Structure formats: structure tokens, C-alpha cells
Amino acid sequence: MSTATLNADHWVDQKKYLWLLGAPVMLLPIIGYALFELTGLGLFWWFSPLFVYGIIPLADYLIGEDTSNPPETVVPRLEKERYYRYATYLAVPLQYVSLVWGCWAVATLDLAWWAYLGAAVSVGMVSGLAINTGHELGHKTDGFEQWLAKIALASSWYGHFFVEHNRGHHVRVATPEDPASSRMGESFYAFLPRTVFGSLRSAWEIEAKRLQRNGHSVWSIHNNNLQAWSMSLVLFVGLTAYFGWIVLPFLIIQAVYGFSLLEVVNYLEHYGLRRQKLDSGRYERCQPRHSWNSNHTVTNLLLYQLQRHSDHHANPTRSYQALRHFDEAPQLPSGYASMIVLAYVPSLWFRVMDPKVAAHHNGDLTQASLQPGKEAALMARYHQA
Amino acid sequence: MRKWRCMICDFIYDEAKGLPEEGIEPGTKWEDIPDSWTCPDCGASKDDFEMVPID
């Protein structure tokens, strides 16, 4: 027996129980409220963004990266273990505990406008994180998990992500046809409307085509988009009917902020990367080099390893616990939590990321994805051939 | 000659056309494609394909 096999036999997943952390994070707004009650500090109405934009980046910096991969011989067993899937299920009820808590808080506590807004953004962060749960579940082919994915996406009205992500984004990733792949020189604020409306349109078209093929009307109960949006509608109408009109702005703000969080993550996942077109007219297969990767431990634990994005796109059926680091994949300088803050400030983002895009392509910017209108300026500045 | 559709992303493998850019010659039967082959569009495995009736 070789050493490698021996090691594989004894390999234990050090992170096994840490994957449970993805669930309690959904309670951040309530933890913030508890801290407010304890200290009287109004700041804690904004606890979720403080935690995600402040404490997590710090923790990523302090704890650092983990580039280790499970031995390939263990992967089939690891993939089969139901525990990892149950760990993701847990997050879904907890996100709704926070949503209902938020409605209760804004309806009964007579909050100042900034506390109301803080509660909405804090719960919106949870709805954004829930899109990550929906992403993990939506990749599964099991009917129950697909329903759970739609439930996770309902609070942000992003149920169409379930359709668009698998059958749109994964197919067209890092090509000019993908609304959810950002281009070098494109700011987050230019990308946001392009991806929001482009993905919505794509989801509608993909689903219409599928329904037509199966002999159903696009306005039928079989339409996954309509199913998902009706869940959101029932949710919003139900909560407004129960708690009163005062919760409606709260619900809208948290949904918009929630899906903007998904989109800022989309923004940083494929920035400037492009698959080449083959002579046959098809694009080359998606490789690890077509997605930015990050091995920062803390954010990876909270996002079910979404940041091991290079492997996820090259091998989309792999479960989160088995995703690998690849040396050839381009590496983000930090975890998503820190990179999001950077993306909000385009001048800083360009300063950090544009040289990285250029370096990844060995200075040959003709291989990169460039923002139309900015090609000449970017080529002049970064192209070295 | 038959066609197979990826259930995840709708990519169609047409036995008549093959996938020459991946070394799969035109006329290659579905059974003769290695089990390790995955959908060129979305990476799904061969098991995630279903046969499409000839239209």
C-alpha cells in the first residue's frame, strides 16, 4: 500500500463541524439586537454589515488561507455523506427567523429612521447570504433541495437565479454573452444594472424555451420563475398583512440590498477573465483559470466554499465539501468579505485588480475581457506584448 | 444516429456531428464516449444526459 493511500485512509475532514457555522450567521441581526439591548448602543442595529465588512475581513487576515485539498480517493465517500447537505438545510429556517424578527422589530419598536434602515440592511445581509445557500442547494438535482433553494431565494425575490445560474451563467461564464461576468475596467456600479436586468431576461428566455419544448405555456404553473416569484409575493403580502404597512419599505430594502450582495459577489468572481472562442464557434471549456479563487478560511466556511470558485465552475457538480484549490487559478488577494468592500470603491478596485488581471494573462490583454469603450486606455496602460 | 440532451443546461450531443474539437469524431455513438466525459457547456456528467427523440 502506498503512502498516499494510507494517508487517504486516515484523512479526516478538519472542517466537518465548522460547516455548521453557515447556519447561525443567519441570526446576525438578532445577535445585534441582543447586543443593543445589553449595551444601549444604536450602532448594533447595523450589526450584520459591521460583522461582514469589518470582523470577517479581519478574521480572514488573521487566520489566513488554507490551500489543502481532500485526497482524491476520499472524494466519492465525502460527496456521499448526507451530513454536509443537512448542514446547508439548517440555514434556511434560520434566515426566516431573522426576517420575521425584523418585521416584528420595525413594526413594534418605534425605531428612528437610521435604526429602521440598519435593521433592513442587517436582515438584507441575511437574505444575500441566503442566496448562497440557494446556490448550493440549487445545484442539486434532488427535488426537495430544489424546493429548498427556491425558499431560500424567496426573501430577496431572486428565485429566477435558480434557472439562470445553472443553465445561463454556468454555460456562458467568462464570455461576452454572460451578463453575470464582469469585464476589466467595468465598475461595480456599471455592472449592477447589466447583471440584474440581463440575468432576469436570460432566466425568462431559458425557462420559456424549456416550457415550449415540454408543451407547456410560459404562463403555467410549471414555470420555475413564476413559482419562485409567487412564493416571494405570498411572503411579502402575508408579512405586510400581519405586521402592517410599516414593514413594506423594510421588506423592499432588505430584498434589494440582499440581491445586490449576490451581484457584488458575481462581480468579483470572473472580473476580466475570458474563455477563448474555438474555430468551431464554440467557447473553450471552462477551466480553473476562468474564475478567481480565494482560499481564505473564514469566508470559505461561511459561504460553503463558494470562493473555491475556479473548481466550482470547472466541475459544477462537485459538492462544496470536496472543492479544490488549483495553483493555476488566479487568486484574489483576500476573501470575498474584504473584496466586496473594495468593489464598492471602483478606483481602489481598479488599482488592486487591474494589475492582477494583466499579470494573470502575462501582460497579453488581448486574452482578457475588456469593458467596451475602455479597451484603448487599458491596453495602453497594461498591455505588454 | 441519436441525440442526447444535457438535463442541466440543454446542450445537445449529436452522434452524427460528434465533437471534433474534443477529439470525438462524427458518428461516435453515445456508448463509446468515455464515462469521464462531461458536458462541454456546464460540466455535468454523462449520467445527467437523456436521449432526445429524433425530431
Chai-1 contact restraints between the chains, C-beta under 6 A:
chainA,res_idxA,chainB,res_idxB,connection_type,confidence,min_distance_angstrom,max_distance_angstrom,comment,restraint_id
A,N166,B,I8,contact,1.0,0.0,6.0,A-B,restraint_1
A,R167,B,C9,contact,1.0,0.0,6.0,A-B,restraint_2
A,H170,B,C42,contact,1.0,0.0,6.0,A-B,restraint_3
A,V171,B,C9,contact,1.0,0.0,6.0,A-B,restraint_4
A,V171,B,D41,contact,1.0,0.0,6.0,A-B,restraint_5
A,V171,B,C42,contact,1.0,0.0,6.0,A-B,restraint_6
A,L278,B,E21,contact,1.0,0.0,6.0,A-B,restraint_7
A,S280,B,E21,contact,1.0,0.0,6.0,A-B,restraint_8
A,R285,B,P40,contact,1.0,0.0,6.0,A-B,restraint_9
A,N315,B,G43,contact,1.0,0.0,6.0,A-B,restraint_10
A,P316,B,C42,contact,1.0,0.0,6.0,A-B,restraint_11
A,P316,B,G43,contact,1.0,0.0,6.0,A-B,restraint_12
